[in-house]
Amino acid sequence: MTMDIAHLPVLADETLRLLQPRKVNELMIDATMGEGGHSLLFLDNYPDLRLVGLDADASILSVARERLARFGDRVRFYNVWFNHFFREYPHELERPDIVLFDLGISGFHYDRSGRGFSFRKDEPLDMRLSEDLELSARDIVNEYPESELADIFYEFGEERYSRRIARAIVEQRRRVPIESSSELADLIYHAVPQEYRHGRIHPATRSFQGLRIAVNGELARLEAAMTAALAVTKVGGRIGIISFHSLEDRLVKRFFREKNKACTCPPEQPMCNCGGRRIVQILTKKPISAGAVERSANASSRSAKLRVVVKLEEEQ
């Protein structure tokens, strides 16, 4: 059976190479399974590998279940936020040898979820990756104070015209609530300067990113999940993280660098007395990016960055 898949896994060859199993019967956790693209590659290429797939979105996880059904009991599925999973690691599982986070939003969500992730579609303004979240994008856009909206667009979307956009939203919602993704995108388009409307990306791109991050608490979840995932990973195990924008990549880079330090004494202290040891070794001195062939074939790979570490010690 051929399935209609909306999302291509990015940096596939590089991820397979850097996270390949070192021994038989290893356990891998795909912390952001989506439609199962990366999981499929690993299961096909490493026949002894066992895999656990996580996703907060039950609808996309059902696609992965069907796609990976032929692997039988080599795969287990958990419908859960990854930070919750690693914080309350299931007692029935052994510790993982490999952990992969692919932080990109799947093409499934943009093309088929009907939840307003894309500014190119006319869909209800939702943006929740899981139905268990209380606040939708519509709630934030129509209820948050102007200053908080501006902060979301600036801090999470790095949008230079955040204040103008927030002001336009507040003025519009006084007349009628903003209900759809296309309404919001059109409002943003007309709120920014004319020359900004015809740049390299659509003028709503950064605001939609900021709103989605706020709705799903993505950056806070990532910080918590990295700490908890490192704690449960076996010594000698590897963790790979693929990020897609600078906010994520800075968090990953900073976290890995901190865990790569042998000394945690303050810089002004003349002698080290902390007895510190490096927890991880960084395997990617610079992040791995997609090559020209992949970038031309898969637009979502253009901003992807892969960083990988191996765990050296248990943290005290």
C-alpha positions in Angstrom: 0.0 0.0 0.0 1.3 3.5 -0.9 0.5 6.2 1.6 0.0 9.8 0.8 2.6 11.5 3.0 2.8 15.2 3.4 6.3 15.6 5.0 9.8 14.5 3.9 12.3 13.9 6.7 15.2 16.4 6.5 18.9 15.7 6.8 18.1 12.0 6.4 21.5 10.7 5.5 23.3 12.9 8.0 21.0 11.8 10.8 21.3 8.1 9.9 25.1 8.4 9.9 25.6 10.4 13.2 23.0 8.5 15.2 23.6 5.0 13.8 23.4 2.2 16.4 26.7 1.0 17.8 25.5 -2.5 18.8 22.6 -4.8 18.3 19.2 -4.4 19.8 19.5 -0.7 20.7 16.5 1.4 21.7 15.8 4.7 19.9 13.3 7.3 20.9 11.9 9.5 18.1 10.7 12.3 20.3 8.8 14.0 17.5 7.5 11.2 15.3 5.1 13.0 13.1 4.2 10.9 10.1 7.2 8.6 11.0 9.7 9.6 8.3 12.9 9.5 10.3 11.6 6.4 12.2 11.0 4.6 8.9 14.6 5.3 7.8 16.1 4.0 11.0 13.9 0.9 11.2 14.6 0.0 7.5 18.4 0.6 7.7 19.0 -1.1 11.1 17.0 -4.3 11.4 17.9 -5.0 15.1 16.9 -1.5 16.2 13.8 -1.1 18.4 12.0 2.3 18.4 9.6 4.3 20.6 7.8 7.1 18.8 6.3 10.1 20.6 3.9 12.8 19.3 1.5 15.1 21.1 -0.9 15.1 18.1 -3.0 11.9 18.0 -4.1 12.5 14.4 -0.6 12.6 13.0 0.5 9.7 15.2 -2.3 7.5 13.7 -0.6 8.1 10.3 2.7 6.9 11.7 1.0 3.8 13.2 -0.3 2.8 9.8 2.9 3.6 8.0 5.1 1.6 10.4 2.7 -1.3 11.0 4.9 -3.7 9.1 7.6 -3.4 11.8 5.3 -5.0 14.4 6.5 -5.0 18.0 9.8 -3.3 17.1 7.8 0.0 17.4 5.9 1.4 20.3 3.8 4.6 20.2 3.0 7.2 22.9 0.6 10.1 22.4 2.3 12.5 24.7 4.3 15.8 24.8 8.0 14.9 24.8 8.8 17.0 27.9 6.2 15.1 29.9 7.4 11.7 28.5 11.1 12.3 29.5 10.1 13.9 32.8 8.0 10.8 33.8 10.0 8.2 31.9 7.9 5.0 31.7 9.1 2.3 34.1 8.4 -0.4 31.5 11.1 1.0 29.1 14.8 0.6 29.4 17.0 3.6 29.0 17.5 4.7 25.3 20.7 4.5 23.3 19.5 7.1 20.7 17.2 10.1 21.0 16.2 12.2 18.1 14.3 15.5 18.2 13.1 16.9 14.8 11.6 20.2 15.9 10.1 21.2 12.6 6.3 21.5 12.2 5.2 18.7 9.9 3.9 19.4 6.4 0.9 17.4 7.6 0.0 20.3 10.0 0.3 22.9 7.3 -1.5 21.0 4.6 -4.0 18.7 6.3 -4.6 19.5 9.9 -7.2 22.3 9.2 -5.9 24.2 12.3 -4.7 27.4 10.7 -0.9 26.8 10.8 -0.5 28.2 7.3 -1.1 31.8 6.4 -1.8 30.6 2.8 -5.0 28.7 3.9 -8.4 29.9 5.1 -8.8 27.7 8.2 -10.0 28.3 11.8 -7.2 30.0 13.8 -6.2 27.2 16.2 -2.5 26.2 15.9 -2.7 23.7 18.8 -0.6 20.6 18.3 -2.7 18.8 20.9 -6.3 19.1 21.8 -5.4 19.1 25.5 -4.2 22.7 25.3 -6.7 25.2 26.6 -5.7 28.3 24.6 -5.8 28.4 20.8 -4.3 31.0 18.5 -7.8 32.5 18.2 -7.9 33.0 22.0 -4.5 34.7 22.1 -5.2 37.0 19.1 -8.6 38.1 20.3 -8.0 38.3 24.1 -4.3 39.2 24.8 -3.4 42.8 25.6 -1.7 44.7 22.7 1.7 44.8 24.5 1.6 41.0 25.1 0.8 40.3 21.5 3.7 42.5 20.4 6.0 40.7 22.7 5.0 37.3 21.3 5.6 38.4 17.7 8.9 40.0 18.6 10.4 37.5 21.0 9.1 34.2 19.5 8.8 35.4 15.8 11.7 37.9 15.8 9.3 40.2 13.9 10.6 43.8 13.5 7.1 45.3 13.0 5.6 43.5 16.0 4.1 46.6 17.5 2.4 47.7 14.3 1.0 44.3 13.8 -0.3 44.1 17.4 -1.9 47.5 17.1 -3.7 46.5 13.8 -5.0 43.3 15.5 -6.4 45.2 18.4 -8.1 47.7 16.2 -9.6 45.0 14.0 -10.9 42.9 16.9 -12.7 45.9 18.4 -15.0 45.7 15.3 -15.2 41.9 14.8 -13.2 38.9 16.2 -10.4 37.5 14.0 -11.5 33.9 13.3 -9.3 32.5 10.5 -5.7 32.2 9.4 -6.4 34.0 6.1 -8.0 36.9 8.0 -4.9 37.3 10.2 -2.5 36.9 7.3 -4.3 39.6 5.3 -4.4 41.9 8.4 -0.7 41.5 8.9 0.0 42.1 5.2 -1.7 45.5 5.3 -0.2 46.4 8.7 3.4 46.4 7.6 5.2 48.9 5.3 4.7 48.3 1.6 8.3 47.4 0.9 8.1 44.7 3.6 5.2 43.0 1.8 7.4 41.9 -1.1 10.5 40.6 0.7 12.0 37.1 0.6 9.3 35.6 2.8 5.6 36.4 3.3 5.2 39.3 5.9 3.0 37.0 8.1 5.7 34.3 8.4 7.4 35.5 11.6 4.1 36.5 13.3 2.6 33.1 12.6 5.8 31.4 14.0 5.6 33.5 17.1 1.9 32.7 17.6 2.4 29.0 17.1 5.3 28.9 19.6 3.2 30.7 22.2 0.2 28.5 21.7 2.2 25.3 22.2 4.8 26.5 24.7 7.5 25.2 22.3 10.6 26.8 23.7 9.9 26.0 27.4 9.0 22.4 26.4 12.3 22.1 24.5 14.4 23.3 27.5 12.7 20.9 29.9 12.9 18.0 27.5 16.6 18.3 26.7 17.5 18.2 30.4 15.2 15.2 31.1 16.2 13.3 27.9 19.9 13.6 28.7 19.2 12.3 32.2 17.5 9.1 31.0 19.8 8.4 28.0 22.4 5.7 28.6 26.1 6.6 29.0 27.5 6.2 25.5 24.1 7.1 24.0 23.6 9.8 21.4 21.2 12.7 21.2 20.5 14.5 18.0 18.4 17.7 17.6 17.2 19.2 14.3 16.1 22.8 14.7 14.5 25.1 12.2 14.9 28.7 13.5 17.4 30.6 15.4 15.5 30.6 18.8 15.5 26.8 18.9 19.1 26.5 17.6 20.4 28.9 20.3 18.7 26.9 23.0 20.2 23.7 21.7 23.7 25.1 21.2 23.7 26.7 24.7 22.5 23.5 26.4 25.1 21.3 24.6 27.9 23.7 25.3 27.0 23.9 29.0 27.0 20.1 29.3 30.3 19.9 27.4 32.1 22.0 30.0 34.4 20.3 32.5 34.6 23.3 34.8 31.5 25.1 36.1 33.4 27.6 38.3 32.7 31.3 37.8 35.1 32.9 35.1 36.6 35.2 37.7 37.6 32.4 40.0 41.5 31.9 39.7 41.5 28.1 40.3 39.0 25.4 39.6 37.6 23.6 42.6 34.2 22.4 41.4 35.4 18.9 40.5 33.3 19.1 37.4 33.3 16.6 34.5 32.0 16.9 31.0 28.6 15.3 30.7 28.6 15.2 26.9 31.0 15.3 23.9 29.8 17.5 21.0 30.1 15.5 17.8 29.1 18.4 15.5 31.5 21.3 16.0 29.3 23.3 13.6 25.6 22.4 13.0 25.0 20.2 10.0 22.9 21.8 7.2 21.3 20.5 4.1 23.2 20.4 0.9 22.2 22.1 -2.3 20.4 19.0 -3.7 18.3 18.5 -0.7 17.5 22.2 -0.4 16.3 22.3 -4.0 14.2 19.2 -3.5 12.8 19.9 -0.1 12.1 23.5 0.9 11.6 22.7 4.6 15.3 21.6 4.8 16.7 25.0 4.0 16.7 26.2 7.5 17.4 22.9 9.2 20.4 22.5 11.6 21.4 19.2 13.2 23.5 19.1 16.4 24.6 15.8 18.0 26.2 14.8 21.3 27.3 11.6 22.9 26.7 11.2 26.7 30.0 10.7 28.6 28.9 10.7 32.2 25.9 10.6 34.5 25.2 14.1 35.9 25.6 14.2 39.7 
